[in-house]
Amino acid sequence: MAKALKERLYVAIVGLSILIAISEHNEHLSAGHVAAALTVGVVASVLAAVLAEVIAHIAVHRHLPAGGEALHIVRSASWALLVVVLPLGLLALAGLDVMATATAVDAATWTIVIVGLQVLAHG
């Protein structure tokens, strides 16, 4: 439970950092570019978490995780990806011209803040 909480918070912080950095320059970016940057950053963070778990497993058990162990590592880390589902949905709406990209970036930023606070409050 604590590991899942840590990974969700880490992904929320990475996503928030990306969106805050982009918000300073979003008048030059399409919603697709913002969504791609957010997706790449978050997926890279989750892959880093998986790699860290594999290295920790090797350090403790002296072998690569196999079967159920490996599946557990990947499954627990992949739940963190849910943090950015709604923000990516908002960016998709901007890509469909339902809202402006700047509005979608702002809404996505606040969505990640709210999701991060929910993770803290409820795990």
Secondary structure by P-SEA (a helix, b strand, c coil): caaaaaaaaaaaaaaaaaaaaaaaccccccaaaaaaaaaaaaaaaaaaaaaaaaaaaaaaccccccaaaaaaaaaaaaccccccaaaaaaaaaaaaccccaaaaaaaaaaaaaaaaaaaaacc
